Amino acid sequence: MTENEAAREIVDSSLKIHRAIGPGLLESVYVTVLAYELNQRGLFVERERAVPLRYGDLLIEACFRADLIVENKVIVEVKSVEHIMAVHAKQVLTYLRLADMRLGLLINFNVPMIKDGITRVVNGLVE
């Protein structure tokens, strides 16, 4: 499965979840339900996977924990906030670089229309 194929499943799952339960819940609820939905579709999903950082001789075993990593190809950062800020997308880009991955999705479930809450972040992905 390619990054884009996984992303299509993630976006479709997010749409289904948003229609079913709507906005306004905690991020942890959306992470749990999205992981469940993706698993139901047969995708491999890891929650809260620690990603290390090496800086010179320093190794930090868990510099961040990715909300979801799908098919070992796509990082999903879930939000439930009033407004996505530019720094949120930069955060996902940093995660992608540190994890040596090419595609991330920033999904804010706290929006009236879920399509307005999805931001695609790429790190050298050849499409």
C-alpha positions in Angstrom: 0.0 0.0 0.0 1.4 3.4 -1.0 1.3 6.5 1.2 -1.5 8.0 -1.0 -3.6 4.8 -0.8 -3.3 4.8 3.0 -4.1 8.5 3.1 -7.3 7.9 1.1 -8.4 5.3 3.7 -7.6 7.7 6.5 -9.5 10.6 5.0 -12.5 8.3 4.2 -12.4 6.9 7.8 -12.3 10.5 9.2 -15.3 11.5 7.2 -17.2 8.5 8.4 -16.3 9.2 12.0 -17.1 12.9 11.8 -20.5 12.1 10.3 -21.3 9.6 13.0 -20.1 11.4 16.2 -19.5 15.0 15.1 -17.1 17.6 16.5 -16.4 18.6 20.1 -14.9 15.6 21.8 -11.4 15.1 23.2 -8.6 14.3 20.8 -8.0 10.9 22.5 -11.6 9.9 21.5 -10.9 10.6 17.9 -7.5 8.9 18.0 -9.1 5.7 19.5 -12.0 5.7 17.1 -9.9 6.4 14.0 -7.4 3.6 15.0 -10.4 1.2 15.4 -11.9 2.2 12.0 -8.6 1.8 10.2 -8.0 -1.6 11.9 -11.5 -2.7 10.8 -10.4 -1.8 7.2 -7.4 -4.1 7.6 -4.8 -1.4 7.9 -1.9 -1.8 10.3 -2.1 1.1 12.9 0.3 2.0 15.7 -0.9 4.4 18.5 1.5 6.6 20.4 4.6 5.1 18.8 7.8 6.7 20.3 10.1 8.2 17.7 13.7 8.8 18.7 15.9 11.8 18.1 19.7 11.7 17.6 21.5 14.9 18.0 25.3 14.4 17.8 26.1 11.9 20.4 22.8 12.4 22.2 20.0 9.9 21.8 16.6 10.7 23.1 14.6 7.5 22.8 11.2 9.1 22.7 11.4 12.7 21.6 7.7 12.5 20.6 4.9 10.0 20.3 3.0 9.9 17.0 -0.8 9.9 17.5 -1.1 7.3 14.8 1.3 5.7 12.3 -0.6 3.9 9.5 0.9 1.1 7.4 4.4 2.4 8.6 3.9 5.1 5.9 1.7 7.9 7.2 1.8 9.9 10.4 -1.6 11.1 11.6 -1.7 14.0 14.1 -5.2 14.4 15.5 -6.5 17.7 16.9 -9.8 18.9 18.3 -9.2 22.6 18.5 -11.0 25.7 17.4 -8.3 26.7 14.8 -5.4 24.9 13.3 -2.3 27.1 13.4 0.6 27.2 11.0 2.8 25.7 13.7 0.7 22.5 13.8 1.6 21.7 10.2 5.3 22.6 10.9 5.0 20.2 13.9 3.9 17.4 11.6 6.7 18.2 9.1 9.2 17.9 12.0 7.7 14.5 12.9 8.0 13.3 9.4 11.6 14.3 9.2 12.5 12.7 12.5 10.7 9.5 11.6 12.1 9.5 8.0 8.6 9.3 6.6 7.1 11.1 3.5 3.4 11.9 4.3 1.5 13.2 7.3 -2.1 14.1 7.8 -3.1 16.8 10.3 -6.8 16.2 11.1 -8.8 18.6 13.2 -12.2 17.0 14.1 -13.5 20.2 15.8 -14.9 21.6 12.5 -18.4 21.7 11.0 -17.1 20.0 7.8 -14.3 17.5 8.2 -12.9 18.3 4.7 -12.0 21.7 6.1 -10.1 20.1 9.0 -7.7 17.9 7.0 -4.2 19.2 6.1 -1.8 17.1 4.0 1.9 17.6 4.9 4.6 16.1 2.7 8.3 15.6 3.2 9.8 14.8 -0.2 6.9 12.5 -1.2 7.1 11.6 -4.9 3.6 11.4 -6.2 
